[in-house]
Amino acid sequence: MNHVAVVDLGFGDAGKGTVVDWLCATRPVHTVVRFNGGAQAAHNVVLRDGRHHTFAQFGAGTFHPGVRTHLSRHVVVDPLALAAEADHLASVGVPDALDRLTVDGEALLATPYHRAANRAREIARGADRHGSCGLGVGEAVAYGLAHPDEAPRVADCGDPGRLRRRLTALRDRLTAELGPLDAPPVADCLPAFTGFAARVAIVDRSWLAGALRAGTCVFEGAQGVLLDEWHGFHPYTTWSTTTFANVDGLLAEAGQAGTATRIGVLRVVTTRHGPGPLVTEDPALPLTDPHNPTNPWQGRFRFGHFDAVAHRYALAAAGGVDGLALTHVDLAGPGLRICRRYDTTDRLTPGPPGDLDRQAALTTHLLRSRPVYDDAPPPDWTAAVQEELGVPVVLTSRGPTADDKTPHGPLPARRPLPSARTPAEASA
């Protein structure tokens, strides 16, 4: 049985949700497994009848009856946002989303205190903002790293006494560091979290192994490889592993290593929400995105020409893919170009995870780089992207619905990668 893993090879917002929805519309899928990120994800799915939902924590296959969502331990779970999302799904005809949800008890909780601290830090940065979504996901991860034995986790919601102690310690530590937080008292938070535990199925890590044996699972990533916590352009990154690393770990634990076909998602235009390097940015491109408006935390949504240099880097950092899903092909007008090299280099090489000084230096380099373009747009974008990235395009998308997708042959089986080579070596 071949499972499928979907990862964004850009800065996010390339259309992972619509690809996952198409996968669930065209084959039997048992479970969509979320393997990173949290409530800051925004995966838009539109049905042919016009119903629309922005999936944050629920899997983007939830419109399809019977398809489950599993939030793995690598997801930062926000029960308050999850309840609001379930309410919206019910309003568009999906009343049983919570019944089809399982959550790993080891997953970190995002709380109002994390959110308030996140926003306070971002406001304090002033003009040097990182482009946070302001939902406290990174704050929850940072607190979990600093206090691994005391960080609130999903399983704590079933133990009100322990949850109260952990929320109180969290609030007190963040208040001592940042001053008064714009967040409710602990006593006011407890009912929502304990109610969450009473409503959803909280499971241990062994649950996923059973789901993987029961049927095809689709692993749905959040954000993009170019925002990865270790391989993104620091400090304009996420506190999340956006590559396939978490997928590989979860499959290996279940005794199914190497059973997921890897799909990388790309737009024909390279975009970024918020500050940070976007070498091919071109304000003259006459493009907008109704699902990604300017907001107070991330800032504006930016458009650039197709950046083959950045996407080759993402491929190398992710360890390669088996096929590409090329989205927004309808935007490939006569003014859109491919950037195959910068004025400074034609190749970026990933470094070892953990070297943030190296990534910060790379950010400085990219902010000074300028794109070099072909003289004319390619006559065939699918062929041009395949040739430039060396990977077959297995799906193209010209719109938001599953009907707007065109498959290019069957999904390929997983191609084993040489285990002795690092992603950087494999890209050389």
N, C-alpha and C positions, 0 to 999 in steps of 0.2 A: 504494500500500500504506500503510495507516494503522498506525503503531506506537502503543503506549499507554504513558503515564508515570503512575505512581502515587505520590502524595505525601500525607503525613499533615498535616491542617490543624489539628492540636492540638499536644499536648506529647509525641506518640509513643504507641505502644501502642493505636492505634485499630483495628488489624486489617489493616494493609497486606499482611501475608503471606497471610491467608486470601482477600483480594481477588485477589492475584496467582495464587494456586492456582486460584481459580475461573476466571480468565481463561485459564489454561493447560489447564483441564479442558474448556472450552467452545469452543475454537478452536485451530487449529494455531499453535504458537508455536515459533520457531526458537531464540531465546536470551532469557534473563532477564539484563538488564544492571544490575548494581549500580553506582550512580553517586555514592555518598557514604558516610560512616561507615566502620565496620569491624566487628571482632568483638564490639562491644558491642550490635549489633542483636539483637533477640529477636523473630522473626516466627513465631508459632505456627501450625502447620498440622495439622489433624486429618482423617484420612480416614474414610470411612464404616465401614471395618472396625475403627476404633479406633486405628490406628497414628498416632503423634504425633511430630513433630520440631519443635524450636525452631531456625529457620533464622537463622544469624548472618551467615555470609559466602556460603554457597551461596544461589542464587536460590530463592525459595519455590515455584517450579514444578518442582523437582527430582524430586518423586514421579512426575512424568509422563514416561514413557520418551521419550528423544530430545531433551527440552528441555535446552538447554545453559545454563551460567552463564558470564558474562563479568564479571570484576572490572576495572572501568575504572581509569584512572590516578588518579581522584579517591577511590578506596577505600584505606584504610590496611589492608594485608594482614598478618595474623598467621598464619604457616605452622603454628605449634604448635597454635593453636586450630583451624585448618582441618583438620589431621590428626585431631584428636579429633572434630570434627564429621563428617568422612567416616566414621569408625569407627561413630558412632551411626547414620548413615544406612544403613550396611551392615547393622547389627543389626536395622533395621526394613524390610529388603527392597530397599535401593537400593545395590548393591555397586559401581556404575560411576560414582558422582558425580564422582570425580577425573578419569575419562576424558572427562567432558563439561564440563570446566572449562578456561577460558583466563584468563590474568592478564596485564595490561599491565605490561611491564617497568619503566615509569616510576613505578608506584605505590610509595608509601612502605611500609617495613616497620615493623611493631610488634614490638618485641623484649622479652625479659625485663627489660632495663634501663629501657625506657620504662615498663613496668608497675610496676616497683619505685619509680621516681621519682614516678609518678602517685599511687601509694598513700601515699608519704611526704609529698607535698605536701597531700593531702587530710586525712591524719591531723593534720598541723600546723595546719590551719585550725580544728580543734576544733569549737566550736558554729557556726562560720561556713562549714561545708562547702558545696560547690556542688552536691553530689549526683552526683559522678562515678561511672561504672560501675567504675572501678578497673582498667581493662584497658590503659591506656597509649595510647589512640588520640589523645587531645588532646596528650599529651606528644610523640608522634611528629610530629604536625603542627607543634607549636611548634618542635621541633628542626629540622624541615625548613625552616621559615621562617628560623630563625637561621643555619643552616649548609646552604644549599641544595646546595652542591657536594660535601658530605661526608655527607649523611644517607643511611643505608642504604636501598636500594631493591630491588625484586623482582629486577631484572636482576643485581644484585650476587651473588645466590645462585648464579649460574653461574660466578662468578670468585672462588674461595676466598681468594686473596691479597688482593684488594681488599675483600672482605667482612670479612676479619679486621681489616684496617686501620681500616675504618669502624666496626666494632663496638668495637674497642679505644678509638678516639677518643671515641666516644659514651659508653662506660662511664667513661672517665677524666674527661670534662667533667662528667657528672652526679655522679660521686663527689666531685669537687672542690667542687661547689656544695652537695650535700646530705649528704655523708658516706657511709659504707659502705652499699651497696645490697644488698637481699636478693635477689640474683640470681646465677646460676652463672658460672663463669669463661668467657671467650670461647671457649676451646678446647672446652668442653663444649657450647656452642651451635652451633658450626659444622656438625657432622654433620646436625643437624635441618634447617638452612637449605639446605645443599647437597643433601640428600636431597629436599627440596621441589622444587628446580630440576630434579632428575633425573626427578621423577614427573609434574609438571604441564606444560602447554603455556604457555610464557612468550612473549608476542607483543608487537608494537609497535602503535602507535595505529591503523595502517591496517587491522588485522584487523576492527575493528568495522564499517567501511564495507562490507566483504564480507558480514558477517552481516546488516546492514540491507538489503542487496540480496537476500539469500537467502530471507528470510521475515520474518514479523511478529516484532518484538522488544518485550518488555515491560520498561520501565525501572522498577526497584524502588528506591524511596527508603528511607532509614533515619531513625529518629527523627521529629521533627515540625517544622513551620514555626515554631511558637512557641518552639522551642529553637534556631533558626537562629543561626549565629555572628554575623551582622550585624543581624538583625531580631528575635531573641529578647530575652528580658528579662534583660539582663546584670546580674550575672555568672552567672546560673543557666542557662547555655547550653552548647552543644556547639561544638567546634572543627571544624565541618563546615557546608557549605552545604546546607541541607535543602529549599530551594525547587527550582524547575525550572531554575535557571540552568545547572547542570552538564549537564542533559539538552539544553538548547538549544545549548550549546557543542559537545557531542559530535555532535549531529545536523548542525549547521552545518559542522563539519569534514568530515563525510561527504557533504556536498552534499545533505542531506535536511532542511534547516531547515523547521520548521513541519509535519512529517509525523506528529507524535505527539499523539493525543488525550490531554488532561490530565484525570486523575481525582483528585479530592480525597477523602480518607477521613476520616470523622468517626464518633465514637460518639454515641449519644443522651445519654450522660452524659459530661461533660468531666472528664478524669482527668489526674493528674500523678504521676510516680514521683520522689520526692525533694523537696527544698526549692525555694522560689521561689514567685512569685505564682500563686495559684489562687483567683480572686475568688469563685467560686461554691461553694467547698468547703463541704460539709455533712456533718459526722461522723455525723449522724442517719440518713443514707441507708443502708439495710440491704443494702449491696453488698460483695461480695468478688470477687477475681479469682485463681483458682488458678494462672494462668500468670504472675502478677506479684506474688509475695510480697515482704514486707519483706526487705531484705538489708543487709549491713553497709555497703555503699558508697552505694547510692542512698537508702536509708532506706525509709519506708513508701510504699505505693501509696495515693493520695488520690483521693477521689471528689467531684465537684461537679455541680450542675445544668447543663443545657446553656447554655453561655456564648456567645450569639450575638455579643456585642461582640468577644470574643477571636477567634472564628472569622471574623468579617468582616475583622478586622485581618490574619489569616493569609491570607485570600483576596487581599487587596490586596498584601501583601508578596510573595506567590507570583506575582503577575501574572495572577490569574484561573485558573479551570478550566472545562472543558467539561461536566463532570458530577460528581455527588457519589455516593459509596458510603456509605450510612448503616448502621452496624453496631451490634450489641448492641440491636437494636430490641426484643428480648424483655425488656429491663430497663425499658422505658418504663411504669412502674407509676403508680398514682394520686398518689404523693408526689413525682414528678419534674416540675420546672418549666422554663420557658425564661426566661433572663435576657436582656432586650433592651436594657437600659441599666444603668449603674452610677449611684450617687448623685452621681458627679462628672462623668460624660460618657456619651454614647451612641455615640461613635465614637473609635477610636484610629487615628492616621494613621502609616504607616511613614515613616521618615526615610531619608536616603541611607546606603548601605552604608559602614561604617567609623567611624561616629560613635557610639562606645561610651559616651561621656559622656551623650549623649542617651538611649541605651537604659537606662543605669543610672538616670537621672532618671525614665524611664517606669516602671521597676521600683519605685522608691520611691513613685510615684503609685499604682500598682496595689496595693501592699501596704496602702495607706490607703483604697482604694476598697471600697465595699460594693455587693452586687448588689441590683437591684430586680426583683421577680418578677411575672409575671402572677398573677391570682387563682386560676387553675385550670390544670391541664395541658391541652395541646391535644388535641382529639378525634382528630386525625389528625397524627401526628408527621411523616410524610413531607411532607404538604402544608405544615405549619408551617415546617419547615426550608427547603423550597424557597422559600417566600414570604419568609422572613427573610433568606436569603443570596442570593436572586435567581439561583439556579442549579438546574437540574433534578436531582432524585435519580434516577440511572440504575440503582442497585442497592441493595437492602436485604438485611440479613443478620440472621437470628434464631438463629444458632448457628455452631459452628466449622467445619462441613464445607461443601463446595461445594453439597451438596444443600440446605443451609439458606439459600441465596441466591435472591433473587427479582429478576430483571432487570425493568426498567421501560422496555421498548423497546430498540432497538439502541443500541450505543454511538454517541454523536454524533461527527461528523467534527470535526477541529480547526477552531475558529473563529479567524481571524486577529485579532490585537489591534493597535490603532493603534500603530505603531512610535514615534511622536513623543511618546507619553504615558508617564510613569513609572507604576509600580504605585500610588504615592500619588495621582497625578493621576487615574488611572483609577477610584479608589475615591471620589473626591470627588463 
